[in-house]
Amino acid sequence: VYKTADDLYKKSLEYFKYCDDNDRVYGVVGLCHFLKLDKSTFADYAKHPIFADTIKQIKIRIEDQKEQMLYKMSNVTGLIFDLKCNYGWIDKQYIESDVKVTSVESLLKDEEVIL
């Protein structure tokens, strides 16, 4: 359907303007609908060397809007779910531990064993 990355980008800009004018959230599914592509075709475009950088920029713009919404919304559970599932966001938990592993042999060396 799209022969050049520029054609795809221009049509995507129309989608973003449509969303802005109609108070809609950007999304890959909505973009695919607007572009008249199914999601698998859109994913195929993303793998093609001619379109890969353009698709990355489009997805970054969608992700950026969602990230900005995190600061404006009071209930962000659905938004966080979307960012984790579709944009690689993850929860990280860091646990520090100070554990000393000692073998039985070294314990026996250090202690006098009474039999």
C-alpha positions, 0 to 999 in steps of 0.5 A, a space after each residue: 500500500 505504501 511505496 515510500 517511508 515518506 508516504 507512510 510518515 505523512 499519512 501517520 501525521 494525518 492520524 496524529 492530527 485526527 487524534 489531536 483534533 478529536 481528543 483521541 489517544 494515539 495507538 498502534 491499533 488506531 493508526 493501523 485502522 487509519 492507515 488501512 493496514 492490519 497489525 501484522 502488515 504494520 509489523 512487516 513494514 517495521 522489519 523492512 529496511 526502507 520503513 524501519 526507522 520511520 516506524 520506530 519514530 512513529 511508535 516513539 511518538 505514540 509511546 511519548 504521548 502515553 508517557 506524558 499521560 502518566 503525569 496527567 491521569 489519576 488512574 493509570 493502570 490501563 496505561 501502564 499495562 499498555 506500556 508494558 505489553 506494547 513498549 517493553 516497559 518493565 517493573 524492576 525490583 532491586 534487592 541487595 543481599 550480604 550473604 556469606 557462603 561458608 562450606 562445611 569444610 571451612 567451618 570444621 577447620 575453624 572449629 575444634 570438633 569434639 567427637 
